[in-house]
Amino acid sequence: MTAVHAVHDDARTREVRALTDLALTEVGVAVGGVHSTHRSISDRVFRGVRAVTGRAVEPIKTVHDAITDGVYTVIRTGADTAAAVGGSVADLPLASPPSHTKAGATVIAAVTGLIGDDLAERRSVLAEGGVTFRVDGAPVAFGRDEVAAAYPEATGKLIVFVHGLMETEHAFALGEGPHYGPLFAELGHTPVYVRYNSGRHISVNGRALDLALDRLVRDWPVPVDQVVLVGHSMGGLVARSAVHHADLAGRSWVRAVTATASLGTPHLGAPLESLAHYASAALATFRETSAFGTLLRRRSAGIRDLRGGSIVDADWEGRDRDELGAAIAEEVPLLPGADHYFVSACVARSGRNPIGWIVGDGLVLRPSASGVNRARRIGFDRANGVHLPRAHHFSLLAHEDVAIALIDWVG
């Protein structure tokens, strides 16, 4: 067995065991939530019956509670035991680690998007790597020789693609196309695909992307004279955060940034996260629904940052993340000296359709994607935007009109 195969086998085994342990552990957590909800509802029912029958119902309640608690305890203990065993011995005969495959990476991305901050704190193998650059699913090692081998046709023009929440770099290859990376490769750019743990704070990922790009540009086999950043959804916020950190730190790579483009990015926040924020507080108020409130409050730091489009640490440091009230998002200017473009979309045919005002592209509203509403203005030039009717959030990943706009802006 070669050293490369040994490393792959070790990574595969660790990832399979981590996924097995997480899946079974989450079953136990879910059982605990169902147990709590069951008991809360049954307690309320028995209180109502007791008001009519008096203490005669007590023996029945005692037997019911004993059986209920016993059954749920057995199931949860079994799940925890299976998690401990599976996390130690599970394996699959895969040729590559799950994170190197499209299907495996998609599963891991969904998990980390939901609870990636918690996994990072637990030092789970599923959250290892931070921000990485990927070629055919595999991470690119730093070093001039390693980077040259990963990008044998490197040019001095980099176009960096940053995926969104619960996505991977494979998202930019969805559908029939046109796919932006190959398109720009034909125009003389080198596509660079980023992968990151979208459950971490956007500002944390932005800082990590800044450092990673700084190292990549230093190791690039030819001089870099142009960097373009294209972010989908949350990826646009991560890209803004990265250039902000780089600009403050005086990194050399950011001076090569000539343009950024955000595709369906919630610069002013996402309504679904606001809904989840208030819904979790309401559900936590009552015992019967508290388990659902707890579940909603488990959503990751990355998801929570979408409430206001937060891209700096000051938006969340020292704050109670469950506190009700308006989202806090520091106004961060766009990178000076570069052109900044945006794409918004709407599922409705006409901008006058009220459905479009409420739903937007399904996840992001047009004012947020364009960075302007009555209270806030990010700083985009209105002429630097494109709006797509009858398009949804994920169609922006491979859309002919987006491709035409990107070529017009950058190519």
Secondary structure as UniProt FT lines:
FT   HELIX           3..53
FT   HELIX           54..57
FT   HELIX           58..89
FT   HELIX           98..100
FT   HELIX           102..121
FT   TURN            122..123
FT   HELIX           125..127
FT   TURN            128..129
FT   STRAND          132..135
FT   TURN            136..137
FT   STRAND          138..139
FT   HELIX           144..150
FT   TURN            152..153
FT   STRAND          157..162
FT   TURN            165..166
FT   HELIX           169..173
FT   HELIX           180..186
FT   TURN            187..188
FT   STRAND          190..195
FT   TURN            198..199
FT   HELIX           202..219
FT   STRAND          226..232
FT   HELIX           234..249
FT   HELIX           253..256
FT   STRAND          257..263
FT   TURN            267..268
FT   HELIX           271..283
FT   TURN            284..285
FT   TURN            287..289
FT   HELIX           290..297
FT   HELIX           301..305
FT   TURN            306..309
FT   HELIX           313..315
FT   TURN            316..318
FT   TURN            321..322
FT   TURN            336..337
FT   STRAND          339..346
FT   TURN            351..352
FT   HELIX           354..359
FT   TURN            360..361
FT   HELIX           366..370
FT   HELIX           382..384
FT   STRAND          385..389
FT   HELIX           393..397
FT   HELIX           400..409
//
